Amino acid sequence: DTPSTGTVMLAVLPLLVGLQMFLAAFVMDVVNEPR
């Protein structure tokens, strides 16, 4: 049987948040890097 939408959302949400935090930190690091 397939898991409910709520279960999938709870499983995926931390991954998405972590990925966005990682991307934001990466972009800030590149932008702030002195040329």
PyMOL Python script that loads the backbone (N, CA, C, O; Angstrom):
from pymol import cmd

cmd.read_pdbstr("""\
ATOM      1  N   ASP A   1       0.840  -1.204   0.000  1.00  0.00           N
ATOM      2  CA  ASP A   1       0.000   0.000   0.000  1.00  0.00           C
ATOM      3  C   ASP A   1       0.875   1.255   0.000  1.00  0.00           C
ATOM      4  O   ASP A   1       1.989   1.246   0.524  1.00  0.00           O
ATOM      5  N   THR A   2       0.367   2.314  -0.583  1.00  0.00           N
ATOM      6  CA  THR A   2       1.160   3.540  -0.698  1.00  0.00           C
ATOM      7  C   THR A   2       1.025   4.380   0.560  1.00  0.00           C
ATOM      8  O   THR A   2      -0.057   4.468   1.140  1.00  0.00           O
ATOM      9  N   PRO A   3       2.125   5.000   0.986  1.00  0.00           N
ATOM     10  CA  PRO A   3       2.063   5.863   2.178  1.00  0.00           C
ATOM     11  C   PRO A   3       1.201   7.090   1.905  1.00  0.00           C
ATOM     12  O   PRO A   3       1.059   7.519   0.760  1.00  0.00           O
ATOM     13  N   SER A   4       0.631   7.646   2.962  1.00  0.00           N
ATOM     14  CA  SER A   4      -0.246   8.806   2.804  1.00  0.00           C
ATOM     15  C   SER A   4       0.561  10.051   2.449  1.00  0.00           C
ATOM     16  O   SER A   4       1.776  10.096   2.639  1.00  0.00           O
ATOM     17  N   THR A   5      -0.129  11.047   1.938  1.00  0.00           N
ATOM     18  CA  THR A   5       0.551  12.282   1.535  1.00  0.00           C
ATOM     19  C   THR A   5       1.248  12.941   2.716  1.00  0.00           C
ATOM     20  O   THR A   5       2.358  13.455   2.578  1.00  0.00           O
ATOM     21  N   GLY A   6       0.602  12.928   3.871  1.00  0.00           N
ATOM     22  CA  GLY A   6       1.197  13.554   5.054  1.00  0.00           C
ATOM     23  C   GLY A   6       2.516  12.894   5.426  1.00  0.00           C
ATOM     24  O   GLY A   6       3.479  13.571   5.787  1.00  0.00           O
ATOM     25  N   THR A   7       2.553  11.550   5.337  1.00  0.00           N
ATOM     26  CA  THR A   7       3.786  10.832   5.679  1.00  0.00           C
ATOM     27  C   THR A   7       4.901  11.201   4.708  1.00  0.00           C
ATOM     28  O   THR A   7       6.043  11.418   5.113  1.00  0.00           O
ATOM     29  N   VAL A   8       4.559  11.271   3.419  1.00  0.00           N
ATOM     30  CA  VAL A   8       5.567  11.615   2.410  1.00  0.00           C
ATOM     31  C   VAL A   8       6.074  13.032   2.637  1.00  0.00           C
ATOM     32  O   VAL A   8       7.275  13.289   2.549  1.00  0.00           O
ATOM     33  N   MET A   9       5.159  13.952   2.929  1.00  0.00           N
ATOM     34  CA  MET A   9       5.558  15.345   3.154  1.00  0.00           C
ATOM     35  C   MET A   9       6.500  15.453   4.349  1.00  0.00           C
ATOM     36  O   MET A   9       7.505  16.161   4.290  1.00  0.00           O
ATOM     37  N   LEU A  10       6.175  14.748   5.438  1.00  0.00           N
ATOM     38  CA  LEU A  10       7.019  14.801   6.635  1.00  0.00           C
ATOM     39  C   LEU A  10       8.395  14.219   6.342  1.00  0.00           C
ATOM     40  O   LEU A  10       9.385  14.654   6.930  1.00  0.00           O
ATOM     41  N   ALA A  11       8.471  13.247   5.447  1.00  0.00           N
ATOM     42  CA  ALA A  11       9.755  12.636   5.119  1.00  0.00           C
ATOM     43  C   ALA A  11      10.571  13.543   4.201  1.00  0.00           C
ATOM     44  O   ALA A  11      11.794  13.615   4.323  1.00  0.00           O
ATOM     45  N   VAL A  12       9.897  14.236   3.285  1.00  0.00           N
ATOM     46  CA  VAL A  12      10.610  15.033   2.278  1.00  0.00           C
ATOM     47  C   VAL A  12      10.943  16.438   2.779  1.00  0.00           C
ATOM     48  O   VAL A  12      11.941  17.025   2.361  1.00  0.00           O
ATOM     49  N   LEU A  13      10.111  16.978   3.673  1.00  0.00           N
ATOM     50  CA  LEU A  13      10.290  18.360   4.121  1.00  0.00           C
ATOM     51  C   LEU A  13      11.686  18.640   4.677  1.00  0.00           C
ATOM     52  O   LEU A  13      12.299  19.625   4.268  1.00  0.00           O
ATOM     53  N   PRO A  14      12.219  17.819   5.594  1.00  0.00           N
ATOM     54  CA  PRO A  14      13.574  18.094   6.113  1.00  0.00           C
ATOM     55  C   PRO A  14      14.625  18.068   5.013  1.00  0.00           C
ATOM     56  O   PRO A  14      15.583  18.839   5.055  1.00  0.00           O
ATOM     57  N   LEU A  15      14.456  17.190   4.028  1.00  0.00           N
ATOM     58  CA  LEU A  15      15.428  17.121   2.931  1.00  0.00           C
ATOM     59  C   LEU A  15      15.397  18.410   2.119  1.00  0.00           C
ATOM     60  O   LEU A  15      16.444  18.961   1.778  1.00  0.00           O
ATOM     61  N   LEU A  16      14.189  18.891   1.811  1.00  0.00           N
ATOM     62  CA  LEU A  16      14.073  20.127   1.031  1.00  0.00           C
ATOM     63  C   LEU A  16      14.642  21.311   1.803  1.00  0.00           C
ATOM     64  O   LEU A  16      15.350  22.144   1.237  1.00  0.00           O
ATOM     65  N   VAL A  17      14.331  21.384   3.092  1.00  0.00           N
ATOM     66  CA  VAL A  17      14.834  22.498   3.908  1.00  0.00           C
ATOM     67  C   VAL A  17      16.354  22.451   3.963  1.00  0.00           C
ATOM     68  O   VAL A  17      17.013  23.480   3.813  1.00  0.00           O
ATOM     69  N   GLY A  18      16.912  21.268   4.177  1.00  0.00           N
ATOM     70  CA  GLY A  18      18.365  21.130   4.233  1.00  0.00           C
ATOM     71  C   GLY A  18      19.005  21.507   2.907  1.00  0.00           C
ATOM     72  O   GLY A  18      20.049  22.158   2.877  1.00  0.00           O
ATOM     73  N   LEU A  19      18.380  21.097   1.816  1.00  0.00           N
ATOM     74  CA  LEU A  19      18.938  21.404   0.492  1.00  0.00           C
ATOM     75  C   LEU A  19      18.905  22.907   0.245  1.00  0.00           C
ATOM     76  O   LEU A  19      19.868  23.470  -0.275  1.00  0.00           O
ATOM     77  N   GLN A  20      17.810  23.555   0.610  1.00  0.00           N
ATOM     78  CA  GLN A  20      17.715  25.004   0.403  1.00  0.00           C
ATOM     79  C   GLN A  20      18.733  25.749   1.253  1.00  0.00           C
ATOM     80  O   GLN A  20      19.341  26.717   0.795  1.00  0.00           O
ATOM     81  N   MET A  21      18.920  25.294   2.505  1.00  0.00           N
ATOM     82  CA  MET A  21      19.913  25.929   3.379  1.00  0.00           C
ATOM     83  C   MET A  21      21.300  25.774   2.772  1.00  0.00           C
ATOM     84  O   MET A  21      22.094  26.715   2.771  1.00  0.00           O
ATOM     85  N   PHE A  22      21.589  24.574   2.252  1.00  0.00           N
ATOM     86  CA  PHE A  22      22.898  24.312   1.652  1.00  0.00           C
ATOM     87  C   PHE A  22      23.111  25.198   0.429  1.00  0.00           C
ATOM     88  O   PHE A  22      24.178  25.789   0.261  1.00  0.00           O
ATOM     89  N   LEU A  23      22.090  25.288  -0.424  1.00  0.00           N
ATOM     90  CA  LEU A  23      22.209  26.119  -1.623  1.00  0.00           C
ATOM     91  C   LEU A  23      22.369  27.592  -1.252  1.00  0.00           C
ATOM     92  O   LEU A  23      23.176  28.299  -1.855  1.00  0.00           O
ATOM     93  N   ALA A  24      21.611  28.052  -0.272  1.00  0.00           N
ATOM     94  CA  ALA A  24      21.707  29.452   0.149  1.00  0.00           C
ATOM     95  C   ALA A  24      23.106  29.750   0.676  1.00  0.00           C
ATOM     96  O   ALA A  24      23.688  30.781   0.339  1.00  0.00           O
ATOM     97  N   ALA A  25      23.646  28.860   1.496  1.00  0.00           N
ATOM     98  CA  ALA A  25      24.994  29.060   2.042  1.00  0.00           C
ATOM     99  C   ALA A  25      26.020  29.052   0.914  1.00  0.00           C
ATOM    100  O   ALA A  25      26.968  29.837   0.925  1.00  0.00           O
ATOM    101  N   PHE A  26      25.829  28.160  -0.058  1.00  0.00           N
ATOM    102  CA  PHE A  26      26.766  28.076  -1.184  1.00  0.00           C
ATOM    103  C   PHE A  26      26.732  29.357  -2.011  1.00  0.00           C
ATOM    104  O   PHE A  26      27.780  29.885  -2.383  1.00  0.00           O
ATOM    105  N   VAL A  27      25.536  29.857  -2.299  1.00  0.00           N
ATOM    106  CA  VAL A  27      25.398  31.083  -3.093  1.00  0.00           C
ATOM    107  C   VAL A  27      25.999  32.271  -2.344  1.00  0.00           C
ATOM    108  O   VAL A  27      26.710  33.081  -2.938  1.00  0.00           O
ATOM    109  N   MET A  28      25.720  32.378  -1.051  1.00  0.00           N
ATOM    110  CA  MET A  28      26.268  33.489  -0.259  1.00  0.00           C
ATOM    111  C   MET A  28      27.792  33.416  -0.256  1.00  0.00           C
ATOM    112  O   MET A  28      28.469  34.441  -0.340  1.00  0.00           O
ATOM    113  N   ASP A  29      28.329  32.198  -0.158  1.00  0.00           N
ATOM    114  CA  ASP A  29      29.779  32.025  -0.128  1.00  0.00           C
ATOM    115  C   ASP A  29      30.393  32.491  -1.447  1.00  0.00           C
ATOM    116  O   ASP A  29      31.425  33.162  -1.450  1.00  0.00           O
ATOM    117  N   VAL A  30      29.766  32.138  -2.560  1.00  0.00           N
ATOM    118  CA  VAL A  30      30.296  32.517  -3.875  1.00  0.00           C
ATOM    119  C   VAL A  30      30.177  34.027  -4.074  1.00  0.00           C
ATOM    120  O   VAL A  30      31.106  34.665  -4.569  1.00  0.00           O
ATOM    121  N   VAL A  31      29.029  34.599  -3.686  1.00  0.00           N
ATOM    122  CA  VAL A  31      28.809  36.034  -3.885  1.00  0.00           C
ATOM    123  C   VAL A  31      29.768  36.852  -3.029  1.00  0.00           C
ATOM    124  O   VAL A  31      30.265  37.887  -3.474  1.00  0.00           O
ATOM    125  N   ASN A  32      30.032  36.401  -1.811  1.00  0.00           N
ATOM    126  CA  ASN A  32      30.880  37.170  -0.896  1.00  0.00           C
ATOM    127  C   ASN A  32      32.369  36.927  -1.126  1.00  0.00           C
ATOM    128  O   ASN A  32      33.210  37.575  -0.503  1.00  0.00           O
ATOM    129  N   GLU A  33      32.692  35.999  -2.012  1.00  0.00           N
ATOM    130  CA  GLU A  33      34.106  35.699  -2.235  1.00  0.00           C
ATOM    131  C   GLU A  33      34.793  36.885  -2.918  1.00  0.00           C
ATOM    132  O   GLU A  33      34.342  37.329  -3.974  1.00  0.00           O
ATOM    133  N   PRO A  34      35.862  37.397  -2.340  1.00  0.00           N
ATOM    134  CA  PRO A  34      36.556  38.533  -2.965  1.00  0.00           C
ATOM    135  C   PRO A  34      37.221  38.121  -4.274  1.00  0.00           C
ATOM    136  O   PRO A  34      37.841  37.062  -4.366  1.00  0.00           O
ATOM    137  N   ARG A  35      37.082  38.965  -5.268  1.00  0.00           N
ATOM    138  CA  ARG A  35      37.685  38.665  -6.575  1.00  0.00           C
ATOM    139  C   ARG A  35      39.112  39.192  -6.623  1.00  0.00           C
ATOM    140  O   ARG A  35      39.793  39.040  -7.637  1.00  0.00           O
TER     141      ARG A  35
END
""", "prot")
cmd.dss("prot")
cmd.show_as("cartoon", "prot")
cmd.util.cbc("prot")
cmd.orient("prot")
